[in-house]
Amino acid sequence: MPGTQGYAVVSCHVERPLDDRVWTRYRDLAERRPGGFTIASLLRPPGRGESRSKFVSRAREAAGLGPIGHHIHWTSPTHARPTRGDPAAAVREEAAWLREQGLDARFFCGGGWYTDVDVMRAVADLGYVDCTATAWRPSYLPPGSARASLDRPAWIRLHDGRRVLELPTTHSLGAAARGLLRPLPRVVHVHFHDYELLEAKRRAAVAAILRALARRRTPVELGDLETDREVAWDDVCAG
């Protein structure tokens, strides 16, 4: 990638794609591309009782606006982290369904920032680029909660020798706003949630933060990030 200024990417955890008010506001923001950012839509597939046909229609709309990915909520639409069952098997099941619909989800992010070695093996099998690692420890997680910690892109080497490209999420919207007054890392990955756009002040803040960020870092698409750096899984998994 050319340039020395550094880069920024933006992803949205699209958790309420079936909510008409949320979807309209998210689609409008993605179409406007504030700051020149193409937003990657990390979509939560429908849970029990939710409309699959409506989800597919909106996922196809999202794919027309930018790259799309798979964002899983293991327990329920409103409970992201797993509380039962086999998390890796759930990833494989949802990914198979997405592909049956012809949806080219290239990225993955575990709900509640959850991941473990079996989930990462599933991610490797599926050929996903992972975005679940974070540069900070979410304050709401109890001590010992499974997660991955990484502050810049790297290839994660699993125990069997396979590798997964990790594009860690470095900033929430609030952290990005605060970071504009401080030194920023060379690669910034900002995320937000679609439902945040229901509030007019929040919508305005998202656009303003992204425009300001574009003056500090070159906007690129999530899939444009590259790295030769490699780290071992045992150096990334955290609690």
C-alpha positions in Angstrom: 0.0 0.0 0.0 1.4 3.4 -0.9 1.8 6.3 1.4 3.3 6.9 4.8 0.6 8.8 6.7 -1.0 5.7 8.0 -4.4 4.3 7.3 -7.9 4.0 8.8 -10.7 1.6 8.2 -14.3 1.5 9.5 -16.6 -1.4 10.3 -20.1 -1.5 11.6 -21.6 -4.3 13.7 -24.9 -4.5 11.9 -26.9 -6.2 14.6 -30.4 -4.9 13.8 -30.7 -5.2 10.0 -34.3 -6.1 10.2 -35.3 -3.0 12.2 -36.5 -0.6 9.5 -35.5 2.6 11.4 -32.1 1.3 12.1 -31.5 0.0 8.6 -32.6 3.2 6.9 -30.2 5.3 9.0 -27.3 2.9 8.5 -27.8 2.6 4.8 -28.0 6.4 4.4 -24.7 6.8 6.4 -23.0 4.0 4.3 -24.1 5.7 1.1 -22.8 9.1 2.2 -19.3 7.6 3.1 -18.4 10.4 5.5 -14.7 11.2 5.3 -14.5 9.0 2.2 -14.8 5.8 4.2 -16.3 2.7 2.7 -17.9 1.1 5.8 -17.5 -2.7 6.1 -20.9 -4.2 7.2 -20.4 -7.0 9.7 -23.8 -8.5 9.6 -25.5 -10.6 12.3 -27.5 -13.4 10.6 -31.1 -13.9 11.7 -31.9 -15.7 14.9 -34.9 -17.9 15.6 -38.2 -16.2 14.6 -36.4 -13.5 12.5 -37.1 -13.1 8.8 -34.4 -14.8 6.7 -35.6 -13.4 3.4 -35.6 -9.8 4.7 -32.1 -10.3 6.1 -30.8 -11.7 2.7 -32.3 -8.7 0.9 -30.6 -6.2 3.2 -27.4 -8.1 3.2 -27.3 -7.8 -0.6 -28.0 -4.1 -0.2 -25.0 -3.9 2.1 -22.8 -5.8 -0.3 -23.6 -3.1 -2.9 -22.3 -0.4 -0.5 -19.0 -2.1 0.6 -17.5 -5.3 1.9 -19.6 -7.5 4.1 -18.7 -9.9 6.9 -20.2 -12.3 9.4 -20.9 -11.1 13.0 -22.2 -13.8 15.3 -24.3 -13.5 18.4 -24.0 -16.9 19.9 -26.8 -16.8 22.5 -29.5 -14.6 21.1 -30.0 -11.4 19.0 -29.5 -9.4 22.3 -26.9 -11.6 23.9 -23.6 -11.8 22.0 -21.3 -14.1 23.9 -21.9 -17.9 24.1 -23.5 -19.3 27.1 -24.0 -22.9 25.8 -23.3 -25.2 22.9 -20.3 -25.3 20.6 -19.3 -21.8 19.5 -17.1 -23.0 16.6 -19.9 -25.2 15.3 -22.3 -22.3 15.4 -19.8 -20.2 13.3 -19.6 -23.0 10.7 -23.4 -23.4 10.6 -24.1 -19.7 10.1 -21.3 -19.4 7.5 -22.7 -22.3 5.5 -26.1 -20.6 5.5 -24.7 -17.3 4.4 -22.9 -19.0 1.5 -26.1 -20.9 0.5 -27.7 -17.4 0.0 -24.8 -16.3 -2.3 -23.5 -13.8 0.3 -19.8 -13.3 0.0 -18.9 -12.5 3.7 -15.1 -12.1 3.8 -14.7 -11.0 7.4 -15.6 -12.3 10.8 -16.1 -10.8 14.2 -17.2 -12.8 17.3 -20.0 -11.3 19.3 -18.9 -9.7 22.6 -15.4 -10.0 21.3 -15.4 -13.7 22.1 -13.0 -16.1 20.5 -11.2 -19.3 21.3 -8.8 -21.6 19.5 -11.6 -23.7 18.0 -13.4 -20.6 16.7 -10.2 -19.5 15.1 -9.8 -22.9 13.5 -13.3 -22.5 12.1 -12.3 -19.0 10.8 -9.3 -20.5 9.1 -11.3 -23.3 7.5 -13.8 -20.7 6.2 -11.1 -18.4 4.8 -12.4 -15.5 6.8 -10.3 -12.5 7.8 -10.8 -12.0 11.5 -11.6 -8.7 13.2 -12.4 -10.0 16.7 -9.1 -9.1 18.5 -9.1 -5.7 20.2 -6.4 -3.3 21.2 -8.1 -2.7 24.6 -9.8 -5.0 27.1 -13.5 -4.3 27.1 -14.3 -3.2 30.7 -17.6 -5.1 30.9 -16.0 -8.5 30.5 -15.4 -10.5 33.7 -11.8 -11.5 34.5 -10.7 -14.5 32.5 -13.2 -14.0 29.7 -12.0 -15.5 26.5 -10.9 -12.9 23.9 -7.9 -11.9 21.7 -5.6 -9.0 22.2 -3.8 -7.3 19.4 -3.0 -3.7 18.6 -2.1 -3.9 14.9 -2.7 -6.2 11.9 -0.9 -9.5 11.9 -1.1 -13.1 10.7 -2.0 -15.3 13.7 -0.3 -18.7 13.5 -2.4 -21.5 14.9 -1.0 -24.6 16.6 -1.4 -26.6 13.4 0.6 -24.1 11.4 -2.3 -22.5 9.6 -2.6 -18.7 9.6 -5.5 -16.3 10.0 -5.2 -12.6 9.0 -6.2 -10.6 12.0 -7.3 -6.9 11.5 -7.9 -6.0 15.1 -10.4 -3.4 16.1 -8.5 -0.6 17.7 -11.1 2.0 18.5 -14.7 2.4 19.4 -16.3 5.7 18.3 -15.7 7.3 21.7 -12.0 6.2 21.7 -11.6 7.5 18.2 -13.0 10.9 19.2 -10.5 11.0 22.1 -7.7 9.7 20.0 -8.1 12.6 17.6 -6.5 14.8 20.3 -3.6 12.3 20.9 -1.1 10.3 18.8 -2.8 7.7 16.7 -1.5 4.3 15.7 -0.4 3.9 12.1 -3.4 1.7 11.4 -6.7 2.6 13.0 -9.8 0.4 12.8 -12.9 2.1 14.2 -16.1 0.2 14.8 -19.6 1.2 15.8 -23.0 -0.4 16.0 -25.9 0.2 13.7 -28.4 1.0 16.5 -26.3 3.9 17.6 -27.6 5.8 14.6 -31.1 6.0 16.0 -30.0 9.1 18.0 -29.6 12.2 15.9 -26.7 13.5 18.0 -24.9 10.1 17.6 -25.4 10.1 13.9 -23.9 13.5 13.6 -21.0 12.5 15.9 -20.3 9.4 13.7 -20.0 11.5 10.6 -18.0 14.2 12.3 -15.5 11.8 13.8 -15.0 10.0 10.5 -14.4 13.2 8.6 -11.9 14.3 11.3 -10.2 10.9 11.2 -9.8 11.2 7.4 -7.6 14.2 8.0 -5.2 12.2 10.1 -5.2 8.8 8.3 -5.9 7.8 4.7 -9.3 6.1 4.4 -9.0 2.6 2.9 -11.3 -0.4 2.8 -11.0 -3.1 5.4 -9.8 -5.6 2.8 -7.0 -3.3 1.6 -5.0 -3.7 4.8 -1.8 -5.8 4.4 0.9 -7.0 6.7 3.9 -9.4 6.8 3.8 -9.6 10.6 3.2 -12.9 12.2 2.3 -13.8 15.8 1.5 -17.0 17.6 -2.0 -17.7 18.9 -0.7 -18.2 22.4 0.6 -14.7 22.3 -2.8 -13.3 21.3 -5.3 -15.2 23.3 -6.2 -13.4 26.5 -8.6 -13.3 29.4 
